[in-house]
Amino acid sequence: MNSTQFIERKRIMKTLAAGFFLALLLSGIEVRAQQCKRITFQRGLTSAVLKGKVSIDQPVCYKLRARNNQRLVAHLTSPRRRVRFSVSPDYFDADFLEGAADVTDWDGKLFSNAGDDFMIVVTLTPRNAEDSFTLEVTIPPSGRTSSSRRAPVAPCGDFSGEYLTHYGPLQLTRTGDQVRGVYTTDDGKDSTVTGTVRGNVLTGRWAEPGRKGTFRFTLDSDGRSFTGSFAFDGDPNEAGEWGGHCRGDGDQ
């Protein structure tokens, strides 16, 4: 994407965000609550994983409450890699936060001149009609915490531990060159992966209720993230990307 295309893309993104605010202002508080879904963290957690679908005609809007200068870490994945998000203060015609326009990753401080609400708008590039996405947002605890009081972090890396993937969290357990894993589908069904590691490549099979297939993951040089793909049994043309990174990387 050249500089002219980026500027035009940013203008379109800002227009979409402004459109949300205009519709909300004209429609009142009740519709405002329906347009933007409030992000909440479960008790004791500072992260939330959000799944959804987005189309060209219907961006997805989230609202997040946070104090000025709190740090936000956000990471978005999508099967076709055509989904992006932008972050701005929650008031009409607010500009995007620095570096937080049309991105898949952002790590920065939140700042607003009005209130404690911020808006995250998820959009789709014009090349696709619709795509699914997984968005992980984290507000790391502020201040220093002594190592004796810090919650233990589960080890992760080299196809072992919990990864945030295109299709949500994937928990992998490795024994020698054998790997077993579990994940949950969008409709809440438990599913599994099993495979064998050869060098930096994990190949094997995945199984969900009513369907199954093969996968291939290639470990990146950092040892804590992978790229890959999957296919369905009996239909080699029905396939997609499947990648992930260790959950929590960059959040501390």
Secondary structure, 3 states (H helix, E strand, C coil): CCHHHHHHHHHHHHHHHHHHHHHHHHHCHHHHHHHEEECCCCCCCCEEEEEEEEECCCCEEEEEECCCCCEEEEEEECCCCCEEEEEEECCCCCCCCCCCCCECEEEEECCCCCCCEEEEEEEECCCCCEEEEEEEEECCCCCCCCCCCCCCCCCCCCCCEEEEECCEEEEEEEECCEEEEEEECCCCCEEEEEEEEECCEEEEEEEECCEEEEEEEEECCCCCEEEEEEEECCEEEEEEECCEEECCCCCC
